[in-house]
Amino acid sequence: MPKEKLPLSEEILKKKGIFSPREMAESRDISEHEVIEVLDFLQDSGYAFAKTDQGYVRSKTAHEHDSFDASRLFNRGLLHFGLVSDTHLGSKHERTPTLERMYDKFQQEGVKVVFHIGDWTDGVGVYRGQEFEVNHYGQEDQIDYTIQNYPQRDGIITVGIGGNHDLKQYEHGGVDPMVQVARARKDIKYIGQYAGKARLGGDITMELVHPLGNVAYALSYRAQRDINNRAPDDLPNILLYGHFHTSYYMRYRGIDFIQVPCFKDAGHFEHRLGLNPTIGGWIVAGKHNGENVYQFDPRLYTFGPDRR
């Protein structure tokens, strides 16, 4: 008996190297358009493919999104936005009720856009023993949980990037979970893996970065090194870091830098590393003239330990 063919979507996902939609269509006696439709569906679901002159190839590396234009959300010359990071939905130690309180504060203060600096979800297989630290198992379960439970407020959109916890399974050939979350939640805009940029008005830009590695000996060290190593035309006006679960602000070489804290209490992994997370977020107000930010007022809101 002839071997039964895999469903088209499975065959595409199992392809190694470059493949041609035309050749795949001919082998199945279907139209090339049908193959392209399935490819589009897979990409909308969070799988990544790079297009080459010879066809398509499955991509497991980070891809860039377009920068987000937030200028329409502010009055001319003014800045006003919220910052959160490392919410780790799906973790036993998530602080989602506290995150809801932060969004209440955003709404009370008239914030229209919140920027998320990565690790929306706790992810799967990020470190040994993580399976004992989560209450939602598997990537799809965490995606569904995030869609249903990430805070939602009328008049507020959340714009963000993916972090290392979000993208661990993606790196092994899975989906990018934030593509699916943003597709289901119209108030969430996803602008990149590990990094993304936002235009705030005129030539004012803000960069969101979810670095790798552990906390340095000094909170300012990683950002100072980053800024020092960049070419002048590669520097944003505002630079934001997630990942380190700590809070810090400095102005360095004309750049306003903010380390954004988290909404996750320390688990066994953090305790082993001696980490003590800061729970909270920022509200930023400022003024600019289209070329420079000449007034910058970041306010940190922190929350105590969960006493449940």
C-alpha positions in Angstrom: 0.0 0.0 0.0 1.3 3.5 -0.8 2.3 5.5 2.2 -0.3 7.9 3.4 0.7 11.6 3.0 1.0 13.9 5.9 -1.4 16.8 6.1 0.0 19.7 4.1 0.7 21.8 7.2 2.7 19.0 8.9 4.7 18.3 5.7 5.7 22.0 5.5 6.7 22.1 9.2 8.9 19.0 8.7 10.7 20.3 5.6 14.4 20.6 6.0 16.2 23.3 4.0 14.7 25.3 1.2 11.5 24.1 -0.4 9.5 25.3 -3.4 5.7 25.8 -3.0 5.3 24.9 -6.8 7.1 21.6 -6.4 5.1 20.8 -3.3 1.9 21.6 -5.1 2.9 19.4 -8.1 3.7 16.5 -5.8 0.2 16.7 -4.2 -1.7 17.6 -7.4 -3.0 20.8 -5.9 -2.5 24.5 -6.8 0.5 26.5 -5.7 -2.0 29.0 -4.2 -3.3 26.3 -1.8 0.3 25.8 -0.5 0.8 29.5 -0.1 -2.5 29.8 1.9 -1.3 27.1 4.3 2.1 28.9 4.6 0.3 32.2 5.4 -1.8 30.4 8.0 1.3 28.9 9.7 3.0 32.3 9.8 -0.1 33.9 11.3 0.0 31.2 13.9 3.5 32.1 15.0 5.8 29.9 12.8 8.5 31.7 10.9 9.6 31.2 7.3 12.2 33.1 5.4 11.6 33.7 1.6 14.5 33.1 -0.7 15.0 33.2 -4.5 14.6 29.4 -4.5 11.5 29.2 -2.2 11.0 29.2 1.5 12.9 27.9 4.5 11.8 27.3 8.1 13.4 30.0 10.3 14.1 29.4 14.0 15.9 32.7 14.5 14.5 36.0 15.8 12.8 38.1 13.2 12.2 41.9 13.3 8.8 43.6 13.2 8.1 47.1 12.0 8.5 49.8 14.6 5.4 51.0 16.3 4.2 54.6 15.8 2.9 55.8 19.1 2.9 59.5 18.3 -0.8 59.6 17.5 -1.5 58.6 21.2 0.2 61.7 22.6 -0.5 65.4 22.4 2.1 67.1 20.3 5.3 67.5 22.2 4.1 65.5 25.2 4.9 62.0 26.4 2.8 59.8 28.7 3.0 56.0 28.9 3.2 53.1 31.2 5.9 50.4 31.5 5.7 46.8 32.6 7.8 43.7 32.1 8.3 40.0 33.0 4.8 39.2 33.9 5.4 35.5 33.5 1.8 34.3 33.1 1.6 30.6 33.8 4.1 30.7 36.7 3.0 29.6 40.2 4.7 32.9 41.3 2.9 35.3 38.9 1.5 38.4 40.4 -1.4 38.9 38.0 -3.8 40.4 40.6 -1.1 43.0 41.3 -0.6 43.6 37.6 -4.4 44.3 37.4 -3.8 46.9 40.1 -1.1 48.5 38.0 -3.4 48.7 35.0 -6.0 50.3 37.3 -3.4 52.9 38.1 -2.6 53.4 34.4 -6.3 54.0 33.7 -6.7 56.4 36.6 -3.7 58.4 35.3 -5.0 58.6 31.8 -2.3 56.4 30.2 -3.3 55.2 26.7 -0.4 53.0 25.9 1.7 50.6 28.0 4.9 49.1 26.8 5.8 45.5 27.8 9.5 44.6 27.7 9.2 40.8 27.3 8.5 37.6 29.1 4.7 37.9 29.0 4.5 34.1 29.7 6.6 31.9 31.9 7.4 29.6 28.9 8.4 26.0 28.8 11.8 24.3 29.4 13.6 27.5 30.1 15.7 26.0 32.9 15.9 22.6 34.7 13.1 22.0 37.1 10.8 24.7 35.6 8.0 22.2 35.3 7.6 22.3 39.0 7.3 26.1 39.0 4.4 26.5 36.5 0.6 26.0 36.9 -0.1 26.0 33.2 1.8 23.3 31.4 2.8 23.5 27.7 3.0 26.4 25.3 -0.5 26.3 24.0 -2.0 26.3 27.5 0.1 29.3 28.4 -0.9 31.1 25.2 -4.6 30.5 26.0 -4.2 31.5 29.6 -2.4 34.8 28.6 -5.1 35.6 26.1 -7.8 35.2 28.7 -6.0 36.7 31.7 -3.7 39.5 30.6 -5.2 42.8 31.9 -7.5 44.6 29.5 -8.8 48.1 29.9 -10.9 50.3 27.7 -8.8 52.9 26.0 -5.4 51.2 26.7 -3.3 49.3 24.3 -0.2 47.3 25.3 2.7 47.2 22.9 5.6 44.9 23.5 8.3 42.5 22.6 9.0 38.8 23.3 11.5 37.7 25.9 13.6 34.6 26.4 10.8 32.8 28.4 8.3 33.5 25.6 10.6 32.3 22.9 12.3 29.2 24.3 10.1 26.8 22.4 10.2 29.0 19.3 14.0 28.5 19.2 13.4 24.8 19.1 11.1 25.0 16.2 7.8 25.9 17.9 5.6 28.9 17.5 6.1 32.4 18.7 3.4 32.6 21.3 3.0 36.4 21.2 2.0 36.2 17.5 -1.0 34.2 18.6 -1.7 36.3 21.7 -1.7 39.5 19.6 -3.9 38.0 17.0 -6.5 37.1 19.6 -6.3 40.3 21.6 -6.8 43.5 19.5 -5.5 45.6 22.4 -2.1 44.0 22.3 0.5 44.9 19.6 3.6 42.8 19.1 6.6 44.5 17.6 9.5 42.2 17.9 11.5 39.3 19.4 14.0 40.5 22.1 13.9 44.0 20.8 11.6 46.6 19.2 11.3 50.3 18.5 8.6 52.9 18.9 8.3 56.3 17.4 7.0 58.8 20.0 6.7 61.9 17.8 9.0 63.8 15.5 12.4 62.1 15.5 12.0 60.8 19.0 12.5 57.0 19.3 12.3 54.6 22.1 13.9 51.1 22.1 12.7 48.1 24.0 15.3 45.4 24.8 15.0 42.1 26.6 18.7 41.2 27.1 20.1 37.8 28.0 22.4 36.9 30.9 22.3 37.6 34.6 22.2 40.8 36.6 25.6 42.6 36.6 27.4 43.7 39.7 26.0 47.2 39.1 22.5 47.9 37.8 23.8 50.5 35.4 26.6 48.4 33.9 24.8 46.5 31.1 23.1 49.7 29.8 26.2 51.8 30.0 28.1 49.2 28.0 25.3 48.9 25.4 25.2 52.7 25.0 29.0 53.0 24.8 29.3 50.3 22.1 26.7 51.8 19.7 27.3 54.2 16.8 25.7 57.6 17.4 23.1 57.1 14.7 22.0 53.8 16.4 21.1 55.4 19.7 17.4 56.0 20.7 16.3 58.9 22.9 14.9 56.4 25.4 16.2 52.9 26.2 14.2 50.3 28.1 15.4 47.0 29.5 13.4 44.1 30.9 14.6 40.6 32.0 16.5 41.5 35.2 13.4 41.9 37.5 14.9 45.1 39.0 14.2 48.8 38.7 16.6 51.6 37.9 16.7 55.0 36.1 19.6 57.0 34.8 20.4 59.6 32.2 23.6 58.7 30.4 25.2 60.3 27.4 21.9 62.0 26.7 19.9 58.8 26.8 17.1 58.2 29.3 17.4 54.6 30.5 14.9 52.7 32.5 15.2 49.2 33.9 11.7 47.9 34.2 10.9 45.5 37.1 8.5 42.5 37.1 5.3 41.0 38.2 6.6 37.7 39.5 7.7 36.7 43.0 11.0 34.8 43.4 10.7 31.1 42.9 13.3 28.4 43.6 15.4 29.4 40.6 15.6 33.0 41.7 16.3 32.0 45.3 19.2 29.8 44.2 20.7 32.8 42.4 20.1 35.1 45.4 17.8 37.4 43.4 15.2 39.6 45.1 12.8 40.9 42.4 11.1 44.3 42.4 7.4 44.0 41.8 6.0 47.0 40.0 5.9 49.3 36.9 6.6 52.8 35.7 4.5 55.7 34.5 6.6 58.2 32.4 5.7 61.8 31.5 7.8 64.1 29.5 8.2 66.7 26.9 10.1 66.9 23.6 10.7 69.3 20.7 10.8 66.7 18.0 14.5 66.2 18.2 15.3 66.0 21.9 13.6 65.0 25.1 14.1 68.0 27.4 11.9 66.9 30.3 11.6 63.3 31.5 9.7 62.3 34.6 9.6 58.5 35.4 7.6 57.5 38.4 8.1 54.0 39.8 5.1 52.2 41.5 6.1 49.2 43.6 4.1 46.6 45.5 4.9 44.5 48.5 5.1 40.7 48.8 2.1 38.5 48.1 0.7 37.5 51.5 -1.7 34.8 50.1 
